[in-house]
Amino acid sequence: MTVNAANAQSAIHLDRIGQIAVSVSDLARAKDFYQNTLGMKFLFDAGNMAFFQCGDIRFMIGAGNSKTTGRGATILYFKVDDIQAAHAHLSAQGVTFTDAPHLVAKMPDHDLWMAFLDDPDANPIGLMCEIPRNAEVEGN
């Protein structure tokens, strides 16, 4: 059977994240931050790794070597229902934001807001909030 190259390419759809991994320099400090400051559900430890559940996604932090720690290109975006409340709560916990909550885009049915902070290893974290717009308010 001959397989069309276009059909073979479209047979794979990477559209769900199963796990995200971030290297950290101090596992205990990072575990405390993600579990106690950000409120993630801790699952288990495995060697020099700690695992958390974030909705349908498993999130892993692992103590890396000097080549794998530090500020990277990976950004985690977490959905929140109320970005102003999340910002206020985390700020009260001592979190310093690199970017305050701000409107990013006006979509057809909602406004997209974001705010950014860094974890203890300077890995960027984004908070995102999709605020539905009332059809009556849209014209204003």
C-alpha positions in Angstrom: 0.0 0.0 0.0 1.4 3.4 -0.9 1.2 6.0 1.8 0.7 9.6 0.7 3.3 11.8 2.5 0.7 14.4 3.3 -1.6 11.8 4.9 1.3 10.3 6.9 2.2 13.7 8.3 -1.3 14.6 9.3 -1.8 11.2 11.2 0.2 12.6 14.2 -1.4 15.4 16.3 0.6 16.7 19.2 -2.2 18.7 20.7 -2.2 17.7 24.4 0.5 18.3 27.0 1.0 15.3 29.3 3.9 16.6 31.3 6.1 19.6 31.6 9.6 19.4 33.1 11.7 22.2 34.5 15.2 22.0 35.8 15.9 23.7 39.2 19.0 24.3 41.1 17.6 23.6 44.6 14.9 20.9 44.6 13.6 21.6 48.1 13.3 25.3 47.5 11.5 24.8 44.2 9.2 22.1 45.6 8.2 24.4 48.5 7.5 27.2 46.0 5.4 25.2 43.6 3.5 23.3 46.4 3.1 26.0 49.0 3.3 29.3 47.3 1.6 28.4 44.0 -0.6 25.8 45.5 0.1 22.9 43.2 -1.1 19.4 44.1 2.0 17.4 45.1 2.0 13.8 43.7 5.3 12.1 44.6 9.1 12.4 44.7 11.3 10.2 42.6 15.1 10.5 43.2 16.0 14.1 42.4 12.6 14.9 41.0 9.2 16.0 42.4 5.9 15.6 40.5 2.7 17.7 40.7 -0.7 17.5 39.1 -2.0 20.6 37.2 -5.4 19.7 35.8 -4.7 17.1 33.2 -1.0 17.8 33.0 1.7 16.4 35.2 4.4 18.9 36.1 7.9 17.7 37.0 10.8 19.6 38.6 14.2 18.1 38.7 17.5 19.0 40.2 19.7 19.5 37.2 23.4 20.2 36.7 24.9 23.6 35.9 24.2 23.1 32.2 20.5 22.5 32.7 19.6 25.1 35.3 18.9 28.8 35.0 16.6 30.9 32.9 15.4 29.0 29.9 13.1 29.4 26.9 10.2 27.4 28.4 7.3 29.4 29.8 4.5 27.8 31.7 1.1 29.5 31.3 -1.4 28.8 34.0 -5.1 29.7 33.5 -6.7 31.6 36.4 -10.3 32.7 36.8 -9.4 36.1 38.3 -6.0 37.5 37.3 -6.2 40.5 39.6 -7.0 38.3 42.6 -4.3 35.8 41.7 -1.8 38.6 41.3 -2.8 40.1 44.7 -2.7 36.7 46.5 0.7 35.8 45.1 2.1 39.2 45.7 1.0 38.9 49.4 3.0 35.6 49.4 6.1 37.5 48.5 6.1 36.7 44.8 7.6 39.5 42.6 6.0 39.9 39.2 8.1 40.8 36.2 5.0 42.1 34.5 1.7 43.1 36.1 -1.7 42.0 34.9 -2.4 43.6 31.5 -4.7 43.2 28.5 -3.0 41.3 25.7 -5.7 40.9 23.2 -9.4 41.6 22.6 -10.8 38.4 21.2 -14.3 38.1 19.6 -15.9 36.8 22.8 -13.4 37.5 25.6 -10.4 39.7 26.7 -7.1 37.9 27.2 -5.1 39.1 30.2 -1.6 38.0 31.3 0.9 38.6 34.1 4.4 37.2 34.4 6.6 36.1 37.3 9.7 34.0 37.8 10.2 31.0 39.9 13.2 30.8 42.3 15.4 29.7 39.3 14.3 32.5 37.1 12.1 30.2 35.0 9.3 32.5 33.6 5.7 31.7 34.5 2.7 33.3 32.9 -0.7 33.7 34.4 -3.5 33.9 31.8 -7.1 34.9 32.2 -9.8 34.8 29.5 -12.5 37.2 30.6 -15.8 36.8 28.7 -17.3 39.9 27.2 -21.0 40.7 27.5 -22.4 41.1 24.0 -24.1 44.4 25.1 -20.7 45.8 26.3 -18.9 44.8 23.1 -20.1 47.9 21.2 -18.8 50.3 23.8 
